Amino acid sequence: MIVIEGVDNSGKSTLIRALCTSLPAWKVQGSEGPPKHPGEMDERVTRYLEQSPAMTIYDRHPCVSQPIYGTMRTHLDKIAPGLISQFYSSTPLFVYCDGGDRGMDSHVFNPETDTVEHLDAVRANYMKLLGLYREWAAKNAFIIYRIGDSTSRVVKTIEYLVRSGRA
């Protein structure tokens, strides 16, 4: 399992496209966005844990992104600690994407997951979210990809980890 994380507009989609070319047998679990209703985050995480996470690339995982993005939402939908523990004990390969302080100016709107309210909140809290993600990455990320870095360097590293059975 590979989990690609980072604040909006940090290069996750670009990196995932490169990984899909390199790892065509792997499936991508796209981000489903903010919680849809109370309890939905637990439902989503449970569904992800029940699926076979092997050979899956997650465009964000709720166990990482929800605790970070939840800090800016007024309707916190916390994930049960046991589910978060179960996720982390599965030892995902974490790749953190850092867009620096570029903000949301070139963010590509996704009508399936983005709402105007969500994007306004991200814009208003961008530096806070970036700081929280950097703290998380310092403790958890195996690879850090920064906007402008060579995607091929990251992809080759991940290919090696996959071939050697470490991802």
C-alpha atoms as an extended CHARMM CRD file, in Angstrom:
* protein
*
       167  EXT
         1         1  MET       CA              0.0000000000        0.0000000000        0.0000000000  PROA      1               0.0000000000
         2         2  ILE       CA              1.2600000000        3.4220000000       -0.9950000000  PROA      2               0.0000000000
         3         3  VAL       CA             -0.3310000000        6.5370000000        0.4840000000  PROA      3               0.0000000000
         4         4  ILE       CA              0.2830000000        9.8730000000       -1.2390000000  PROA      4               0.0000000000
         5         5  GLU       CA             -0.3990000000       12.7520000000        1.1360000000  PROA      5               0.0000000000
         6         6  GLY       CA             -0.1630000000       16.5220000000        1.1790000000  PROA      6               0.0000000000
         7         7  VAL       CA             -2.2060000000       19.6730000000        1.3000000000  PROA      7               0.0000000000
         8         8  ASP       CA             -4.2900000000       20.6230000000       -1.7500000000  PROA      8               0.0000000000
         9         9  ASN       CA             -2.2350000000       21.7200000000       -4.7730000000  PROA      9               0.0000000000
        10        10  SER       CA              0.9590000000       19.9870000000       -3.6470000000  PROA      10              0.0000000000
        11        11  GLY       CA              1.5800000000       17.7310000000       -6.6630000000  PROA      11              0.0000000000
        12        12  LYS       CA             -0.1780000000       14.5510000000       -5.5280000000  PROA      12              0.0000000000
        13        13  SER       CA             -2.0670000000       14.0520000000       -8.7990000000  PROA      13              0.0000000000
        14        14  THR       CA              1.0620000000       14.6150000000      -10.8740000000  PROA      14              0.0000000000
        15        15  LEU       CA              2.9910000000       12.0480000000       -8.8610000000  PROA      15              0.0000000000
        16        16  ILE       CA              0.1230000000        9.5410000000       -8.9330000000  PROA      16              0.0000000000
        17        17  ARG       CA             -0.1130000000        9.8070000000      -12.7440000000  PROA      17              0.0000000000
        18        18  ALA       CA              3.6090000000        9.0160000000      -12.9840000000  PROA      18              0.0000000000
        19        19  LEU       CA              3.2250000000        6.0710000000      -10.6070000000  PROA      19              0.0000000000
        20        20  CYS       CA              0.2920000000        4.6840000000      -12.6080000000  PROA      20              0.0000000000
        21        21  THR       CA              2.4750000000        4.5870000000      -15.7100000000  PROA      21              0.0000000000
        22        22  SER       CA              5.2100000000        2.7950000000      -13.8160000000  PROA      22              0.0000000000
        23        23  LEU       CA              2.9470000000        0.4720000000      -11.7930000000  PROA      23              0.0000000000
        24        24  PRO       CA              0.0590000000       -0.3170000000      -14.1700000000  PROA      24              0.0000000000
        25        25  ALA       CA             -1.1300000000       -3.3250000000      -12.1420000000  PROA      25              0.0000000000
        26        26  TRP       CA             -1.7260000000       -1.1250000000       -9.1050000000  PROA      26              0.0000000000
        27        27  LYS       CA             -5.1270000000        0.4200000000       -8.5610000000  PROA      27              0.0000000000
        28        28  VAL       CA             -5.6980000000        3.9740000000       -7.3780000000  PROA      28              0.0000000000
        29        29  GLN       CA             -8.1500000000        4.8030000000       -4.6220000000  PROA      29              0.0000000000
        30        30  GLY       CA             -8.9820000000        8.4190000000       -5.2500000000  PROA      30              0.0000000000
        31        31  SER       CA             -9.7180000000       10.8820000000       -2.5150000000  PROA      31              0.0000000000
        32        32  GLU       CA            -13.3920000000       11.0060000000       -1.6530000000  PROA      32              0.0000000000
        33        33  GLY       CA            -13.1170000000       14.4800000000       -0.1610000000  PROA      33              0.0000000000
        34        34  PRO       CA            -14.5190000000       15.8260000000        3.0860000000  PROA      34              0.0000000000
        35        35  PRO       CA            -16.9610000000       13.8060000000        5.2140000000  PROA      35              0.0000000000
        36        36  LYS       CA            -20.3900000000       13.4830000000        3.6230000000  PROA      36              0.0000000000
        37        37  HSD       CA            -22.3440000000       12.9680000000        6.8740000000  PROA      37              0.0000000000
        38        38  PRO       CA            -21.6280000000       12.2410000000       10.5580000000  PROA      38              0.0000000000
        39        39  GLY       CA            -19.9440000000        8.8520000000       10.8820000000  PROA      39              0.0000000000
        40        40  GLU       CA            -19.0130000000        8.6550000000        7.2220000000  PROA      40              0.0000000000
        41        41  MET       CA            -15.2680000000        8.8120000000        7.9220000000  PROA      41              0.0000000000
        42        42  ASP       CA            -15.4500000000        5.6520000000       10.0650000000  PROA      42              0.0000000000
        43        43  GLU       CA            -17.5000000000        3.9910000000        7.3100000000  PROA      43              0.0000000000
        44        44  ARG       CA            -14.9540000000        5.0180000000        4.6770000000  PROA      44              0.0000000000
        45        45  VAL       CA            -11.9460000000        3.8430000000        6.6880000000  PROA      45              0.0000000000
        46        46  THR       CA            -13.6550000000        0.5360000000        7.4830000000  PROA      46              0.0000000000
        47        47  ARG       CA            -14.3850000000        0.0260000000        3.7830000000  PROA      47              0.0000000000
        48        48  TYR       CA            -10.7550000000        0.7930000000        2.8740000000  PROA      48              0.0000000000
        49        49  LEU       CA             -9.4480000000       -1.5860000000        5.5390000000  PROA      49              0.0000000000
        50        50  GLU       CA            -11.7630000000       -4.3650000000        4.3330000000  PROA      50              0.0000000000
        51        51  GLN       CA            -10.5900000000       -3.9640000000        0.7460000000  PROA      51              0.0000000000
        52        52  SER       CA             -7.2900000000       -5.5460000000       -0.1120000000  PROA      52              0.0000000000
        53        53  PRO       CA             -4.9010000000       -2.6030000000        0.2770000000  PROA      53              0.0000000000
        54        54  ALA       CA             -2.0410000000       -4.4810000000       -1.3620000000  PROA      54              0.0000000000
        55        55  MET       CA             -1.1370000000       -2.9670000000       -4.7190000000  PROA      55              0.0000000000
        56        56  THR       CA             -3.2420000000        0.1150000000       -4.0060000000  PROA      56              0.0000000000
        57        57  ILE       CA             -2.1310000000        3.7290000000       -4.2880000000  PROA      57              0.0000000000
        58        58  TYR       CA             -4.2070000000        5.9980000000       -2.0840000000  PROA      58              0.0000000000
        59        59  ASP       CA             -4.6700000000        9.5950000000       -3.1480000000  PROA      59              0.0000000000
        60        60  ARG       CA             -4.8310000000       10.5810000000        0.4930000000  PROA      60              0.0000000000
        61        61  HSD       CA             -6.0850000000        8.3010000000        3.2080000000  PROA      61              0.0000000000
        62        62  PRO       CA             -8.6880000000        9.5280000000        5.7020000000  PROA      62              0.0000000000
        63        63  CYS       CA             -6.6090000000        8.2900000000        8.6580000000  PROA      63              0.0000000000
        64        64  VAL       CA             -3.9940000000       10.8750000000        7.7090000000  PROA      64              0.0000000000
        65        65  SER       CA             -5.9100000000       13.6780000000        6.0290000000  PROA      65              0.0000000000
        66        66  GLN       CA             -9.0030000000       13.8250000000        8.2390000000  PROA      66              0.0000000000
        67        67  PRO       CA             -7.1290000000       14.5800000000       11.4860000000  PROA      67              0.0000000000
        68        68  ILE       CA             -5.2980000000       17.3830000000        9.6410000000  PROA      68              0.0000000000
        69        69  TYR       CA             -8.1830000000       18.8460000000        7.6210000000  PROA      69              0.0000000000
        70        70  GLY       CA            -10.5590000000       18.2990000000       10.5380000000  PROA      70              0.0000000000
        71        71  THR       CA             -8.7550000000       21.1130000000       12.3640000000  PROA      71              0.0000000000
        72        72  MET       CA            -10.3290000000       23.6510000000       10.0050000000  PROA      72              0.0000000000
        73        73  ARG       CA            -13.8230000000       22.2070000000        9.8560000000  PROA      73              0.0000000000
        74        74  THR       CA            -16.6230000000       23.1740000000       12.1880000000  PROA      74              0.0000000000
        75        75  HSD       CA            -18.2050000000       19.7050000000       11.9320000000  PROA      75              0.0000000000
        76        76  LEU       CA            -15.3470000000       17.5080000000       13.0460000000  PROA      76              0.0000000000
        77        77  ASP       CA            -15.9250000000       13.9110000000       12.0450000000  PROA      77              0.0000000000
        78        78  LYS       CA            -13.2660000000       12.1380000000       14.0460000000  PROA      78              0.0000000000
        79        79  ILE       CA            -12.1760000000        8.6560000000       13.1120000000  PROA      79              0.0000000000
        80        80  ALA       CA            -12.2700000000        6.0040000000       15.8190000000  PROA      80              0.0000000000
        81        81  PRO       CA             -8.7660000000        5.6300000000       17.3080000000  PROA      81              0.0000000000
        82        82  GLY       CA             -8.8860000000        1.8510000000       16.8040000000  PROA      82              0.0000000000
        83        83  LEU       CA             -9.3830000000        2.3090000000       13.0670000000  PROA      83              0.0000000000
        84        84  ILE       CA             -6.4590000000        4.7330000000       12.8900000000  PROA      84              0.0000000000
        85        85  SER       CA             -4.2600000000        2.2660000000       14.8260000000  PROA      85              0.0000000000
        86        86  GLN       CA             -5.2840000000       -0.5620000000       12.5110000000  PROA      86              0.0000000000
        87        87  PHE       CA             -4.4160000000        1.5630000000        9.4680000000  PROA      87              0.0000000000
        88        88  TYR       CA             -0.9810000000        2.5990000000       10.7590000000  PROA      88              0.0000000000
        89        89  SER       CA             -0.1770000000       -0.9740000000       11.8380000000  PROA      89              0.0000000000
        90        90  SER       CA             -0.5770000000       -2.0240000000        8.1950000000  PROA      90              0.0000000000
        91        91  THR       CA              2.6920000000       -0.1190000000        7.5790000000  PROA      91              0.0000000000
        92        92  PRO       CA              1.8030000000        1.8800000000        4.4640000000  PROA      92              0.0000000000
        93        93  LEU       CA              4.5460000000        3.4660000000        2.4000000000  PROA      93              0.0000000000
        94        94  PHE       CA              3.9290000000        7.1680000000        2.9520000000  PROA      94              0.0000000000
        95        95  VAL       CA              4.9120000000        9.6900000000        0.3030000000  PROA      95              0.0000000000
        96        96  TYR       CA              4.4800000000       13.3040000000        1.3250000000  PROA      96              0.0000000000
        97        97  CYS       CA              3.9930000000       15.9490000000       -1.3620000000  PROA      97              0.0000000000
        98        98  ASP       CA              4.9510000000       19.4700000000       -0.3520000000  PROA      98              0.0000000000
        99        99  GLY       CA              3.8010000000       22.3390000000       -2.5370000000  PROA      99              0.0000000000
       100       100  GLY       CA              5.5830000000       24.9300000000       -0.4430000000  PROA      100             0.0000000000
       101       101  ASP       CA              3.8410000000       28.2070000000        0.1230000000  PROA      101             0.0000000000
       102       102  ARG       CA              2.3560000000       28.3810000000       -3.3850000000  PROA      102             0.0000000000
       103       103  GLY       CA             -1.1540000000       28.2370000000       -1.9850000000  PROA      103             0.0000000000
       104       104  MET       CA             -4.2000000000       27.4150000000       -4.0380000000  PROA      104             0.0000000000
       105       105  ASP       CA             -3.7170000000       29.6580000000       -7.0820000000  PROA      105             0.0000000000
       106       106  SER       CA             -3.2680000000       26.8170000000       -9.5890000000  PROA      106             0.0000000000
       107       107  HSD       CA             -5.4670000000       24.2260000000       -7.8550000000  PROA      107             0.0000000000
       108       108  VAL       CA             -7.5460000000       22.1840000000      -10.2860000000  PROA      108             0.0000000000
       109       109  PHE       CA            -11.1780000000       22.1310000000       -9.1600000000  PROA      109             0.0000000000
       110       110  ASN       CA            -12.6480000000       18.6420000000       -8.7790000000  PROA      110             0.0000000000
       111       111  PRO       CA            -16.4680000000       18.8690000000       -8.7590000000  PROA      111             0.0000000000
       112       112  GLU       CA            -16.7540000000       15.3930000000       -7.1980000000  PROA      112             0.0000000000
       113       113  THR       CA            -14.8890000000       16.3160000000       -4.0270000000  PROA      113             0.0000000000
       114       114  ASP       CA            -14.4180000000       20.0900000000       -3.9460000000  PROA      114             0.0000000000
       115       115  THR       CA            -17.0050000000       22.5460000000       -2.7710000000  PROA      115             0.0000000000
       116       116  VAL       CA            -16.6370000000       26.3040000000       -2.7570000000  PROA      116             0.0000000000
       117       117  GLU       CA            -16.8600000000       26.2410000000        1.0500000000  PROA      117             0.0000000000
       118       118  HSD       CA            -14.1260000000       23.6280000000        1.3230000000  PROA      118             0.0000000000
       119       119  LEU       CA            -11.7810000000       25.4840000000       -1.0180000000  PROA      119             0.0000000000
       120       120  ASP       CA            -12.4150000000       28.7830000000        0.7690000000  PROA      120             0.0000000000
       121       121  ALA       CA            -11.5560000000       27.0910000000        4.0730000000  PROA      121             0.0000000000
       122       122  VAL       CA             -8.3760000000       25.5960000000        2.5810000000  PROA      122             0.0000000000
       123       123  ARG       CA             -7.3290000000       28.9920000000        1.2170000000  PROA      123             0.0000000000
       124       124  ALA       CA             -7.9240000000       30.6270000000        4.6030000000  PROA      124             0.0000000000
       125       125  ASN       CA             -6.0440000000       27.8670000000        6.4690000000  PROA      125             0.0000000000
       126       126  TYR       CA             -3.4150000000       26.9020000000        3.9060000000  PROA      126             0.0000000000
       127       127  MET       CA             -0.3170000000       27.7210000000        5.9720000000  PROA      127             0.0000000000
       128       128  LYS       CA             -1.7780000000       25.9920000000        9.0530000000  PROA      128             0.0000000000
       129       129  LEU       CA             -2.5500000000       22.8520000000        7.0080000000  PROA      129             0.0000000000
       130       130  LEU       CA              0.9140000000       22.9600000000        5.4430000000  PROA      130             0.0000000000
       131       131  GLY       CA              2.5000000000       23.1370000000        8.8930000000  PROA      131             0.0000000000
       132       132  LEU       CA              0.4150000000       20.2370000000       10.2050000000  PROA      132             0.0000000000
       133       133  TYR       CA              1.2870000000       18.1180000000        7.1730000000  PROA      133             0.0000000000
       134       134  ARG       CA              4.9820000000       18.9160000000        7.5850000000  PROA      134             0.0000000000
       135       135  GLU       CA              4.8360000000       17.8190000000       11.2290000000  PROA      135             0.0000000000
       136       136  TRP       CA              3.0900000000       14.6010000000       10.1940000000  PROA      136             0.0000000000
       137       137  ALA       CA              5.6170000000       13.9990000000        7.3810000000  PROA      137             0.0000000000
       138       138  ALA       CA              8.5980000000       14.4600000000        9.7040000000  PROA      138             0.0000000000
       139       139  LYS       CA              7.3170000000       11.5270000000       11.7590000000  PROA      139             0.0000000000
       140       140  ASN       CA              5.8170000000        9.2920000000        9.0620000000  PROA      140             0.0000000000
       141       141  ALA       CA              6.8530000000        9.9710000000        5.4680000000  PROA      141             0.0000000000
       142       142  PHE       CA              9.3800000000        7.6600000000        3.8560000000  PROA      142             0.0000000000
       143       143  ILE       CA              9.6900000000        9.8440000000        0.7550000000  PROA      143             0.0000000000
       144       144  ILE       CA              9.1930000000       13.5690000000        0.3560000000  PROA      144             0.0000000000
       145       145  TYR       CA              8.3390000000       15.0000000000       -3.0610000000  PROA      145             0.0000000000
       146       146  ARG       CA              8.5060000000       18.7530000000       -3.5100000000  PROA      146             0.0000000000
       147       147  ILE       CA              6.9430000000       20.6650000000       -6.3800000000  PROA      147             0.0000000000
       148       148  GLY       CA              9.6630000000       20.9450000000       -8.9870000000  PROA      148             0.0000000000
       149       149  ASP       CA             11.4460000000       17.7240000000       -7.9630000000  PROA      149             0.0000000000
       150       150  SER       CA             11.8880000000       15.0380000000      -10.5650000000  PROA      150             0.0000000000
       151       151  THR       CA              8.9280000000       12.6730000000      -10.4220000000  PROA      151             0.0000000000
       152       152  SER       CA             11.1210000000       10.0010000000      -11.9930000000  PROA      152             0.0000000000
       153       153  ARG       CA             13.4000000000       10.0050000000       -8.9070000000  PROA      153             0.0000000000
       154       154  VAL       CA             10.4370000000        9.2790000000       -6.6570000000  PROA      154             0.0000000000
       155       155  VAL       CA              8.9320000000        6.7450000000       -9.0670000000  PROA      155             0.0000000000
       156       156  LYS       CA             12.2400000000        4.8600000000       -9.4040000000  PROA      156             0.0000000000
       157       157  THR       CA             12.5930000000        4.7270000000       -5.6310000000  PROA      157             0.0000000000
       158       158  ILE       CA              9.0630000000        3.3750000000       -5.2590000000  PROA      158             0.0000000000
       159       159  GLU       CA              9.6170000000        0.8640000000       -8.0770000000  PROA      159             0.0000000000
       160       160  TYR       CA             12.6700000000       -0.4260000000       -6.2170000000  PROA      160             0.0000000000
       161       161  LEU       CA             10.7160000000       -0.7080000000       -2.9580000000  PROA      161             0.0000000000
       162       162  VAL       CA              7.9020000000       -2.5750000000       -4.7320000000  PROA      162             0.0000000000
       163       163  ARG       CA             10.3150000000       -4.9920000000       -6.4510000000  PROA      163             0.0000000000
       164       164  SER       CA             12.1040000000       -5.6770000000       -3.1730000000  PROA      164             0.0000000000
       165       165  GLY       CA              8.8040000000       -6.3170000000       -1.3680000000  PROA      165             0.0000000000
       166       166  ARG       CA              9.0510000000       -3.2840000000        0.8930000000  PROA      166             0.0000000000
       167       167  ALA       CA              5.9400000000       -1.5460000000       -0.4550000000  PROA      167             0.0000000000
